[in-house]
């Protein structure tokens, strides 16, 4: 099982590259309004596909039936015209023995078209493709699921607009049906509505399931973000547009749409529910204590009848932390839940559950660092290894910091080069309260710990949860507030490493 990455920091991922192979899978669903909207869009899409022969992107140079028998051309005998690239993965299984090529267009640099040939070598269809730096970087997928769709994807490698375009094969021709955006969503769009779909994917079985759907009505500005697996609406409201047609608060809606995505494990119906403790170092190896269940862990420390003194949930309602306190000794115990996924029975599970006692509670002062202090933290004039230091900052329409970047010439043993010293992105709710901060810095300037960090804020602007980088694992920070205070009462730091946890709890003193 692959660990989730901090997607708004490094973003990119094999999962999001592979997910598109599931494009176009319709599903009757959850919510009458959603289903009705999808049916309307589906009907329009069918009309579009039916008219593909008349569309300039899908031109059929039709070979009419001929009474004169033509000689069959095999793949070995086929001679691509000009510099055509034969797509050897085509035809799909149980298809007629058609041949498919990528052919360069002489009049446009790096522009190609698909050419579909029949078994006699006559062109049946020509479909324009986007520009490609590397024409061999195409993807062919035979899709076998409830709708038996088979698709071809072509990868546009233009740096400014990298995406896949998907073509549906109906047994005799292709139709362009959807475009995959950089974030891995499948986009189906017309002048009235934009629908994006992302999928949960099982790498072991190739099974996939619709996970989330974004539906934007362009005339009214109504945006709905629906989670299929949780069967809940993540966002529903009216959004504002910029002059170029983009959304004013795009980053916020993208986070609601894509963050905390679920994996899918079809064959994990009988997964165990063990709780990992530790780790412990014994006989030269790291190991962790294992408890049969959450209940067994609580019983081990006499907490079976106790209620947590604190719980942390993400905005999808997934429990991430339970913190218990044994009143007699005043000792704390924690249980954390990492990487939620769905199994073949439709059950949501946490891939890893960790339980740990907290031996000591330290006292610490609250530094008072706010969400924006990082922008003024680095003093270039105090360093002798950063030259020509510059800072750049962009603001939201409401005047709040949006993007911050600092850079300079860094001197190392390998030489001198331009380096990003620090980069920070801010995401705000529609009411302009801070929702998320994505932070990253150069390991040539700062230490690697917390070299990247994602911070989440509540409606009062208080940091409540952070995900951070560590060279031998990863870090989680929870900030616990009491009585609505501006300063946290406790700070729980957890270092996950060697298959277990290393927790540290501090009581914040004024």
VENMOBEL-V338250 format. One record per backbone hydrogen bond with DSSP energy under -0.5 kcal/mol. NH is the residue of the N-H (numbers start at 1). CO is the residue of the C=O. Records with the same first field share a line. If there is no record, write none. Layout:
NH: CO / CO
This chain:
7: 5
9: 6
10: 6
11: 6
12: 10
17: 13
18: 14
19: 15
21: 18
22: 19
23: 20
25: 22
26: 24
31: 29
35: 31
36: 32
37: 33
38: 34
39: 35
40: 36
41: 37
42: 38
43: 39
44: 40
45: 41
46: 42
47: 43
48: 44
49: 45
50: 46
51: 47
52: 49
54: 51
55: 51 / 52
58: 55
59: 126
60: 53 / 58
61: 59
62: 60
64: 62
69: 67
73: 119
74: 72
78: 74
80: 78
84: 81
85: 102
86: 84
87: 100
88: 86
90: 87
95: 92
98: 96
99: 117
101: 115
102: 85
103: 101 / 113
105: 111
106: 104
108: 105
111: 108
113: 103
114: 127
115: 101
116: 125
117: 99 / 115
118: 122
121: 118
124: 116
125: 116
126: 59
127: 114
129: 112
132: 110
135: 133
137: 134
138: 136
139: 153
141: 151
143: 141
144: 142
145: 143
148: 145
150: 169
151: 141
152: 167
153: 139
154: 165
155: 137
156: 154 / 163
157: 155
158: 131
161: 158
162: 159
163: 156
164: 180
165: 154
166: 178
167: 152
168: 175
169: 150
170: 168 / 173
175: 168
177: 166 / 175
178: 166
179: 187
180: 164
181: 185
184: 181
186: 197
187: 179 / 185
188: 186 / 195
190: 193
194: 216
195: 188
196: 214
197: 186
198: 212
200: 209
202: 207
203: 201
206: 202
209: 200
211: 198
212: 198
213: 226
214: 196
215: 224
216: 194
217: 215 / 222
218: 192 / 216
219: 192
221: 217
223: 221 / 237
224: 215
225: 235
226: 213 / 224
227: 232
228: 211 / 226
229: 211
231: 227
232: 227
234: 225 / 232
235: 225
237: 223
239: 221
242: 246
245: 242
248: 240
250: 247
252: 249
253: 249
254: 250
255: 251
256: 252
257: 253
258: 254
259: 255
261: 258
263: 340
264: 201
265: 342
266: 264
268: 265
271: 268
275: 291
276: 353
277: 289
279: 287
280: 287
282: 280 / 285
285: 282
287: 280
291: 275
297: 293
298: 294
299: 295
300: 296
301: 297 / 298
302: 299
303: 298
306: 303
309: 323
310: 323
312: 321
314: 318
317: 314
320: 312
321: 312
322: 335
323: 310
324: 322 / 333
326: 331
327: 325
330: 326
331: 326
332: 358
333: 324
334: 356
335: 322
336: 354
337: 320
338: 352
341: 349
342: 263
343: 347
344: 265 / 266
346: 343
349: 341
351: 338 / 339
352: 338
354: 336
355: 276
356: 334
358: 332
359: 357
362: 360 / 505
364: 507
366: 509
367: 365
373: 370
375: 372
376: 373
377: 374
378: 374
380: 378
382: 379
383: 380
387: 409
390: 407
392: 405
394: 403
396: 400
399: 396
402: 394
403: 394
404: 424
405: 392
406: 422
407: 390
408: 419
409: 387
410: 408 / 417
411: 385
412: 410 / 415
415: 412
417: 410
419: 408
421: 406 / 419
422: 406
423: 440
424: 404
425: 438
426: 402
427: 436
429: 433
432: 429
435: 427
436: 427
437: 455
438: 425
439: 437 / 453
440: 423
441: 451
442: 421
445: 442
446: 442
450: 469
451: 448
453: 439
454: 467
455: 437 / 453
456: 465
457: 435
458: 462
461: 458
464: 456
465: 456
466: 477
467: 454
468: 475
469: 452
470: 473
473: 470
474: 496
475: 468
476: 494
477: 466
478: 492
479: 464
480: 478 / 490
481: 479
485: 482
489: 480
490: 480
491: 506
492: 478
493: 491 / 504
494: 476
495: 502
496: 474 / 494
497: 495 / 500
500: 497
501: 278
502: 495
504: 493
505: 360
506: 491
507: 362
508: 489 / 506
509: 364
